């Protein structure tokens, strides 16, 4: 099978990069896999590390006057590659692939579209893409599937394939190693409950809600907590908010990490508190695979990861008060966290495995070609 993966992100790409790198790593041995992504993207730059020998630079642009050149570039790639499947991952690359496929004579590749985000599906663009250039839609969570069923994509075959993580790569560290990693941080973690997130520091991630929640706690509880985050540098406004809350000594920024595992290993609890864009969260599943119970907001597909008070907690979206109430219950019962961490790891092994994710995706490709 010949597969072309497309992605429009020019920078880090977040979960899109993780998603596509995982598929490429696991399908490249038995299938012809090509990537078409911007040369400036982390996905393109890391494609060789993923074992992909063929990646072509396509600089997708939302500017209409650039569209003809991008479409011509993609049409040439499609014609030369004679692909069976084109797997698109966003509205911009989907639109360009739609127009490029129209230029082909003879057999045309089937198009699979993964809906990664929680943006509203409305307007002429989704209608055209759904009716002219979508043979199958992948939803990354049940919440997304429900929304697709109420959109222009309702007539398309829709499958839920939840994101998978490599549970061999993301696995628990020994307690002694976790303690050693914490002790190397340039802050004082001893005796504190370390609550952290590798989900990033973008505003929609709402990581400041955790900082605000800790600030709401009574002093006796508040002083027991350290909040740790990894991702892009916090904005000036975010840093100012931390200072205003008097939390500067209780927030640790770990930086933009190429390998998040040592950071996650040092945590006691993880959190993902998004209220926009997010769907299922690779970061949440990575932390759970490493044996960390995770607190999530009741938003989109995030609660689908968690059994409340078994392997994590579900709190009201956008509510530092709800988070603080949850923390006030957790802190005095810290002795239960290792048990919850083991439950998180067990769930990841049962439900989050990468082989399941890749296998279900490949089954969709096979079903399209068999039709």
N, C-alpha and C positions, 0 to 999 in steps of 0.2 A: 504494500500500500504506500502511495506517495502522499505526504501530508505537508501542507503549507500552514504555518502558524503566523498570524499577524498580530501586532500590538502597536498602538500609536504613542505610548508614553515616551517622552524624550529624556526623562531623568531616571529616578530610582524605580518608579513603577509599582512599588509596594507589593501587594498581594498578587497583582497580575504577573510580576516577575517570578515570584515563588511558584505560582500556578503553572506557568509555561515551562519554566526550568525543570520542574518535576516531570511533566509529560515528556519533554525532550529527552531527559536522562533515561527514562524507562522505555521509550518506544524506538529510540534511534538504532538499537541493535538489530531489530527485525523489520524495520520500515524505513523508507526514504523520507527523512525529515528535513525541512528547510524553514528558516525563520526570516521573516521580512519585518524589520523594525528599525527605528531611527538609530543612526550610528552613535548618537550621543547617549543612548539609553543604557542602563546597567544591564538589561537583558541582552542587548547586542554584544556588549563588551564581555559579558560572562558566558557567552554562548560556547566558546571553546572550552571553558572550564566544565561546562555541562556535557562535553563530548560531542558537540555538534560541529561538524566540519564545514557546513554550508550555511552561512548567514548572509543575507543581502540587505544593504542599507536602503530603507525607504523612509523618507522624511515626510510623514503625513502632515497635512496642514489644514486648518479650518478656513483659511483664506481661499475664497472661491477662485481667485485668479491663479492659484497654485494647483488647483485640482486637476486640470488637464494633464500636466506633467506627471503628477503622482499616479493618475489613472493609467497613463501610457506606460509608465514604469512597471506597474503591477500587471498590466495586460501582457507585457513582454515576459515577465516572470512566469505567469500562468501558462502562456503559450509554450515556452521553452520547457517548463517543468512537467507538463501533462499530469497535473495533480488529480488524485481521486477525491481528496478532502481539503477544503480550506477552512481552518478554524479561526474565526474572528473573535475579538475580545473587547470591542468598544464600538461606539456609534461611528467614530471617525474612520477607523480602518474598515468597518463593515460597509460604510457608504462607498468608500473607494473600491473595495472588492466587488461590490454590486455593479458599479459602473465598468470596472475592468472586465468582469465576466461577460458583460453584454458585447464586448468586442470580439469574443472568441467565436470561431466557426467550429462546427462539429461538437463532439462530446464536451460537456462542461463539468467542472468539479462540483460536488455537493458542498454546501456551505453550512457549517455548524457555528452557532453563535452562543457564547457564554455571557450571561448577564451577571456581572460581578458586583455592581453597585446598587444602591437603593434610589437612584434618581428616578423621577417620575417618567413614565412612558406615555407620551402624548404628542400629538402633532403629525405633520405630514411625513417627516423623516422616518420615524419608526414604522408608519403605515407602509411606506414604499419598501423599506428594508424587509419588513415581515412578509410582504406579498411578492416581492420580486427576487429576494436573495437570502432566503432562510429555509433550509430543509429540516433543521432540527434545532431546538433551543435547549441549552443546559442552564438550569437554575442551581445556584450553589447552596440554597437552603429552601425549606418549604415556604417560608414567608415570601421569598422571591417568586416561587412557582405560583402562589396564589395571585400575586400582582400581575404576573404575565398572563394568567388566565382571564384577567379583566382588561387586557390591553389589545393592541393590534396583533399581537402574537398568539391570540387565543386559538386561531385555527391551525397553528403549527404544532407538530409533535413537541412536547415539552417533557423533559426528564429532570429529576432532581439528582444531582451528583455532588455530594458535599465534599468540600476540600479535604484532601488527605495530607498527612504529614508522615515523614520518615521516623517511625517510632524506634528504630535502631539508632539513628543519629540523635534524635531528641529523646533522651532517657534520663532517669534520675541520677544525680551524683550522690556519692556517699556523704553523710552528714558532716563528717570531718572535713571533706573537701569544700563543701558549701561554706562552712565556717571560715576556712582559710581564705576563700575568695572574698568573703565579706570583710575580713580583717585587712585586706589589701586596699580597700576603698579609702579615699582621703576624707572620710567622715567617721563618726563614732557610731558603729552599728551594734556594739555589744549590749545585750539585754533588750534590744528594741525588736519590735515586730516589723520586719522589712516587707513593705507592700509595694510591688512594682509592676511595671508594664513595659514590654518590648513592642507595643503596638504603634509607637511613634508619638510625636509631639504636635501634630497638626491640630488646629483649633477644634475641629469636629470630633477629635478623639476625647475631648473633655477631661484630660488628665488632671487639669486644675481643680475639677470637682472633687477629686480625692484629697487634694491639698486643702481645699476649703472645708471638706468634711472633717478632716483631722483637726483643723483649727476650731471646729465647733465642739469638740469633745471637752469634757472636764479636764483640767490640768493634769490630774493624776493619770488619766488614760492617754491624753495627748502626748505627754512626754515619753510614752512607751513606743511611739511609732516613728518609723523613718520611711518616707516615700521616695522611691527610686524610679527613674524613667530613662529610656534609651530611645534615640531617634535624632532628628534634626535639632539644631540649637534652639532652645526656647526663645521666643520673640521678646523684644524689649518690654512689651505690654505684659507678657506672661511673667517675666522676671519681676516687674514692678508689682504685680499682684501678689507674688510670693512674699515680697518685702512688706507690703501693706498688711498681710495676714500675720506677720511675725513668724514666718515658717522657714526662713532662710537656713536655719541650722537643722531642719528636719526634711530637707529635699535634696536628693543627690541626682545629678545629671550625669549619666554614664557615657554620653556621646553617641555618635553614629557608628554602630558596630557591624563589622562584616560577619562576625560570628556571635550570635546572641546567647549561646548556651552558657558560657561562664556567668554572664549577668543573670540569666534566669535561674541558674543553679543557686545563686546567692539569695534568692527571694524566699520568703515564707508564704506569701500570698500573691497571686497575680490579679490584674484588673484590666478590663476593657469597657469603657463607659461611653461609647459613641452614641450620638443622637442624630447623626446624619451620615449618609453615604454608605456606611458599613453594612455588611450583610452577615457573614458567618465568622470571619476573623481567623486567618492563619495563626496570628499571634496567640489568640486564646487557646487554640488547639496545640500549639507548640508548648505553651506553659503547662497545660494539662498532661501532655505526653511526658514532660519532665517531672511529673509528680507534684505539681502545684495546684491547690484549689484556686479557683478563679472567680472573682466578682464581676458580673456583667450587668449592663443596663437592660431593662425590658424594652428592647428596640430591635426591630427587624429580626434576623435569624440568630442573634446572640443567645437568647434563652434556649435555643435548640441544643446548645452545647452542654447545658448545665442541669443537673438534678439538684434543686435548691436544698442547701444544708447537707447534701451528701458529698458532692465533689466541687461545690462552689456555692455562690449566692447570686440571687437575682434582685436587683434594686430598681426603684423607680427611675426612669430616664430624666436626666437634667436636674437631679435633686440631691445636692450635698447633704440635706437633712436626712434623706432616706439612707444614704451611704453611712452617715455618722451613726444612725440608729443601729445599722448592721454591725459596724465596727465596735460599738459599745457592747454588743453581745459576743463578738468574736474574741476581743482582747482578754477578758477574764477566763476564757475557755481555750487558751492557746494549746493546751495539751491534746486537743482533739484534731489539730491541724495535720499531723502526720497521717492519721487514719483517713482524713479527707483527701490528702495527697495520693494515698494508695488507691483510693476509689477513682480519682481523676486519671491516674495511670492505667488502671484496669479498663476504664471506659475508652481511653485512647487506643488501647490494644484491640478492643472489641469493635470499635466503630470508626476510628480515624485513620486506619492504616492506609499507606500510600498505594499498596497493591489493589485494594478495593477501589480506590479513587481512579487509578489508571485503568483497571479492568472494566469498570462501568463506562468510562469514556470510550475505550476501544470498542466495547459492545455497540455503542451508538454509531460509530464509524462503520462497523461491520454491517449493522442493520440497514444503513443507508445504501451501501453498495450492493446488498443482497436484494433490495427492493426492485 
